[in-house]
Amino acid sequence: AGFAGSTATGTALEHCRDKIFQTSAGMRSNSKRTILLLTDGHSNRGTLPETVATQLHSQMGVDIYALGIGDNVDVVELQSITKQKNPSNLLYLALFTDFYEFYKISDIVKADILSSNTKCKPATKIYDRKK
């Protein structure tokens, strides 16, 4: 059975919680925890994303940013996932061709990460994987 036409945002957030934000996966205890969620729809499969997002926010201190793309985005769901910490945590694009607007939220995420007390530094060089 395929997942064509399905959106399992809660399952994706569970994966972040259970597999990525773990010391066994290399997560450092003093690192900023941030998720950038991109979606073209509303969740219709798996765990309720609002439940997992609440756990990520309250128990692990994860900040979630969301970029909804297309005319099928459930804005209320994304607002509940991002917890409206900051209205700029949620960006909506009507069309995939508007994806260049992604830079707006990526700049916000980068500024948020760099303003924390972590040792993250902005990348100063773009690496070409083909070399």
Backbone as numpy.savetxt, mean C-alpha at the origin, in Angstrom:
# Nx Ny Nz CAx CAy CAz Cx Cy Cz
-9.36 -23.49 -10.58 -10.21 -22.31 -10.58 -9.32 -21.07 -10.58
-9.56 -20.15 -11.50 -8.77 -18.94 -11.61 -9.34 -17.82 -10.77
-8.60 -16.74 -10.73 -9.02 -15.57 -9.98 -9.38 -14.41 -10.89
-9.57 -14.66 -12.17 -9.89 -13.59 -13.11 -11.12 -12.83 -12.64
-11.01 -11.52 -12.60 -12.13 -10.69 -12.18 -12.27 -10.56 -10.68
-11.36 -11.18 -9.91 -11.43 -11.12 -8.46 -10.41 -10.13 -7.91
-10.77 -9.54 -6.78 -9.86 -8.66 -6.08 -9.82 -9.11 -4.62
-8.66 -9.58 -4.19 -8.50 -10.12 -2.84 -7.55 -9.22 -2.04
-7.97 -7.99 -1.79 -7.13 -7.02 -1.10 -6.79 -7.47 0.31
-7.75 -8.02 1.02 -7.50 -8.50 2.38 -6.45 -9.60 2.41
-6.50 -10.48 1.44 -5.51 -11.56 1.35 -4.12 -10.99 1.08
-4.05 -9.97 0.24 -2.76 -9.32 -0.03 -2.22 -8.65 1.23
-3.08 -7.99 1.99 -2.66 -7.36 3.24 -2.23 -8.40 4.27
-2.93 -9.54 4.31 -2.52 -10.64 5.20 -1.12 -11.12 4.85
-0.84 -11.22 3.55 0.48 -11.64 3.10 1.55 -10.67 3.62
1.28 -9.39 3.53 2.22 -8.39 4.06 2.42 -8.59 5.56
1.32 -8.77 6.27 1.37 -8.94 7.73 2.14 -10.21 8.12
1.83 -11.32 7.45 2.35 -12.62 7.86 3.70 -12.99 7.25
4.01 -12.43 6.09 5.22 -12.86 5.39 6.27 -11.77 5.20
5.87 -10.53 5.14 6.82 -9.45 4.84 7.23 -8.70 6.10
6.27 -8.30 6.92 6.57 -7.52 8.12 6.92 -8.44 9.30
7.86 -9.34 9.06 8.30 -10.30 10.06 9.82 -10.27 10.14
10.35 -10.38 11.36 11.81 -10.40 11.50 12.41 -11.58 10.76
11.68 -12.67 10.67 12.19 -13.84 9.93 12.34 -13.56 8.44
11.66 -12.53 7.95 11.76 -12.12 6.54 12.75 -10.97 6.36
13.42 -10.58 7.45 14.40 -9.51 7.36 13.92 -8.16 7.84
12.70 -8.09 8.35 12.16 -6.81 8.85 12.90 -6.41 10.12
13.42 -5.22 10.13 14.11 -4.70 11.31 13.09 -4.05 12.24
13.30 -4.19 13.52 12.33 -3.69 14.49 12.19 -2.18 14.45
13.23 -1.46 14.04 13.17 0.01 14.03 12.83 0.57 12.65
12.47 -0.29 11.71 12.15 0.17 10.35 10.72 0.67 10.25
10.55 1.66 9.42 9.21 2.18 9.12 8.48 1.12 8.30
7.24 0.87 8.63 6.43 -0.11 7.91 5.41 0.63 7.06
5.49 0.43 5.76 4.61 1.14 4.83 4.15 0.20 3.74
2.89 0.29 3.39 2.33 -0.46 2.27 1.79 0.54 1.26
2.10 0.32 0.01 1.51 1.08 -1.08 0.61 0.11 -1.84
-0.68 0.29 -1.69 -1.69 -0.59 -2.27 -2.20 -0.01 -3.57
-2.10 -0.78 -4.65 -2.65 -0.38 -5.95 -3.79 -1.34 -6.27
-4.94 -0.81 -6.64 -6.09 -1.67 -6.95 -6.94 -1.05 -8.05
-7.61 -1.91 -8.78 -8.51 -1.46 -9.84 -9.96 -1.80 -9.52
-10.24 -2.18 -8.31 -11.62 -2.56 -8.00 -11.93 -2.50 -6.53
-12.87 -3.32 -6.13 -13.23 -3.46 -4.73 -13.08 -4.94 -4.38
-12.80 -5.21 -3.12 -12.56 -6.58 -2.68 -13.82 -7.42 -2.83
-13.66 -8.56 -3.44 -14.79 -9.47 -3.60 -14.37 -10.92 -3.36
-13.22 -11.08 -2.71 -12.72 -12.42 -2.44 -11.78 -12.35 -1.22
-11.81 -13.39 -0.41 -10.87 -13.47 0.72 -11.32 -12.68 1.93
-10.38 -12.40 2.78 -10.60 -11.71 4.05 -11.01 -10.25 3.83
-11.82 -9.73 4.72 -12.19 -8.31 4.64 -10.95 -7.46 4.84
-10.62 -6.60 3.89 -9.39 -5.82 4.00 -9.39 -4.84 5.17
-10.56 -4.33 5.56 -10.63 -3.39 6.66 -10.15 -4.03 7.96
-10.48 -5.31 8.15 -10.09 -6.03 9.36 -8.57 -6.18 9.44
-7.96 -6.59 8.34 -6.51 -6.77 8.31 -5.81 -5.42 8.42
-6.34 -4.40 7.75 -5.74 -3.06 7.82 -5.74 -2.54 9.25
-6.82 -2.78 9.98 -6.89 -2.37 11.39 -5.80 -3.03 12.20
-5.58 -4.33 11.98 -4.50 -5.05 12.67 -3.13 -4.47 12.30
-2.93 -4.22 11.03 -1.65 -3.67 10.58 -1.38 -2.30 11.20
-2.41 -1.46 11.26 -2.27 -0.12 11.84 -2.02 -0.19 13.34
-2.92 -0.88 14.05 -2.90 -0.82 15.52 -1.84 -1.71 16.15
-1.59 -2.88 15.59 -0.67 -3.83 16.22 0.76 -3.74 15.69
0.92 -3.26 14.45 2.25 -3.26 13.85 2.72 -1.88 13.42
1.86 -0.87 13.55 2.24 0.50 13.20 2.47 0.73 11.71
1.75 0.00 10.88 1.92 0.10 9.43 1.09 1.26 8.89
1.72 2.08 8.06 1.01 3.12 7.32 0.65 2.55 5.96
-0.59 2.75 5.55 -1.04 2.24 4.25 -1.46 3.41 3.38
-0.92 3.42 2.18 -1.28 4.38 1.13 -1.98 3.59 0.05
-2.97 4.18 -0.58 -3.72 3.47 -1.61 -3.85 4.30 -2.88
-3.74 3.62 -3.98 -3.95 4.21 -5.29 -5.01 3.37 -5.99
-6.21 3.92 -6.12 -7.30 3.25 -6.83 -7.34 3.72 -8.26
-7.42 2.77 -9.19 -7.38 3.10 -10.61 -8.60 2.51 -11.30
-9.33 3.36 -12.03 -10.47 2.89 -12.81 -11.80 3.33 -12.24
-12.86 2.92 -12.91 -14.19 3.36 -12.50 -14.91 2.37 -11.59
-14.21 1.32 -11.16 -14.82 0.31 -10.30 -14.23 0.33 -8.89
-13.52 1.39 -8.55 -12.85 1.48 -7.26 -13.86 1.76 -6.16
-13.73 1.04 -5.06 -14.57 1.26 -3.89 -13.84 2.25 -2.98
-14.13 3.53 -3.14 -13.42 4.58 -2.41 -13.65 4.46 -0.91
-14.85 4.09 -0.49 -15.14 3.93 0.94 -14.25 2.84 1.53
-14.10 1.73 0.81 -13.23 0.65 1.27 -11.79 1.13 1.40
-11.31 1.86 0.40 -9.93 2.35 0.46 -9.74 3.36 1.59
-10.74 4.18 1.85 -10.65 5.11 2.97 -10.54 4.36 4.28
-11.28 3.27 4.42 -11.22 2.50 5.66 -9.89 1.75 5.78
-9.30 1.37 4.67 -8.00 0.69 4.69 -6.89 1.67 5.07
-6.91 2.85 4.49 -5.86 3.83 4.79 -6.11 4.52 6.14
-7.28 4.36 6.69 -7.69 4.93 7.98 -7.65 6.44 7.98
-7.59 7.02 6.80 -7.63 8.47 6.65 -6.69 9.18 7.60
-5.53 8.56 7.86 -4.49 9.24 8.65 -4.23 10.61 8.05
-4.24 10.63 6.76 -3.98 11.85 6.01 -4.73 11.69 4.70
-5.54 12.65 4.28 -6.26 12.51 3.01 -5.35 12.22 1.82
-4.09 12.61 1.93 -3.18 12.34 0.82 -2.75 10.88 0.78
-3.16 10.06 1.76 -2.86 8.63 1.73 -3.69 7.90 0.69
-4.65 8.57 0.10 -5.53 7.95 -0.89 -5.56 8.81 -2.14
-5.29 8.18 -3.26 -5.32 8.86 -4.55 -6.15 8.01 -5.49
-6.94 8.66 -6.30 -7.80 7.96 -7.25 -7.49 8.43 -8.66
-7.35 7.48 -9.57 -7.15 7.78 -10.98 -8.30 7.17 -11.77
-8.87 7.92 -12.67 -10.00 7.43 -13.46 -9.55 6.41 -14.50
-8.37 6.57 -15.05 -7.90 5.71 -16.13 -6.46 5.27 -15.89
-6.13 4.09 -16.38 -4.75 3.65 -16.28 -3.81 4.57 -17.04
-4.32 5.24 -18.06 -3.48 6.16 -18.83 -3.09 7.39 -18.00
-3.76 7.60 -16.87 -3.43 8.70 -15.97 -2.37 8.29 -14.94
-1.75 7.16 -15.15 -0.86 6.59 -14.14 0.30 7.52 -13.78
0.63 8.44 -14.64 1.71 9.38 -14.30 1.39 10.13 -13.02
0.12 10.24 -12.66 -0.28 10.89 -11.42 0.21 10.12 -10.19
0.63 8.89 -10.42 1.17 8.07 -9.35 2.31 8.79 -8.63
3.03 9.60 -9.35 4.14 10.32 -8.73 3.70 11.18 -7.57
2.46 11.65 -7.59 1.96 12.45 -6.48 2.01 11.66 -5.17
1.47 10.43 -5.21 1.45 9.65 -3.98 2.83 9.08 -3.68
3.63 8.76 -4.70 4.96 8.23 -4.42 5.83 9.28 -3.73
5.68 10.55 -4.09 6.43 11.62 -3.42 5.98 11.76 -1.96
4.69 11.59 -1.72 4.15 11.67 -0.36 4.70 10.53 0.49
4.69 9.31 -0.07 5.20 8.15 0.66 6.68 8.34 0.95
7.44 8.76 -0.04 8.88 8.95 0.14 9.14 9.99 1.23
8.42 11.08 1.22 8.61 12.13 2.24 8.27 11.60 3.62
7.21 10.80 3.72 6.80 10.24 5.00 7.87 9.30 5.54
8.39 8.45 4.68 9.41 7.49 5.10 10.68 8.23 5.53
11.10 9.21 4.76 12.33 9.91 5.05 12.22 10.82 6.27
10.99 11.20 6.64 10.82 12.07 7.80 10.86 11.28 9.11
10.80 9.96 9.00 10.85 9.14 10.22 12.29 9.05 10.71
12.47 8.43 11.83 13.80 8.31 12.41 14.54 7.08 11.89
14.30 6.69 10.68 15.01 5.55 10.11 16.26 6.03 9.40
17.06 5.11 8.96 18.29 5.45 8.25 18.10 5.40 6.75
16.86 5.45 6.29 16.59 5.44 4.85 17.11 6.72 4.23
17.63 6.60 3.08 18.09 7.75 2.31 17.50 7.66 0.92
17.22 8.78 0.28 16.68 8.73 -1.08 17.70 8.14 -2.04
17.20 7.41 -3.02 18.08 6.84 -4.03 18.64 7.97 -4.87
19.93 7.90 -5.15 20.56 8.94 -5.96 20.97 8.41 -7.32
20.78 7.12 -7.53 21.17 6.53 -8.80 20.13 5.50 -9.21
19.79 5.47 -10.47 18.88 4.46 -11.00 19.72 3.35 -11.60
19.47 2.15 -11.19 20.26 1.03 -11.66 19.56 0.33 -12.81
20.31 -0.02 -13.81 19.80 -0.75 -14.95 20.03 -2.23 -14.73
18.97 -3.01 -14.57 19.10 -4.44 -14.29 19.74 -5.21 -15.45
19.71 -4.65 -16.62 20.24 -5.35 -17.81 21.76 -5.38 -17.82
22.40 -4.51 -17.05 23.87 -4.45 -17.05 24.47 -5.57 -16.24
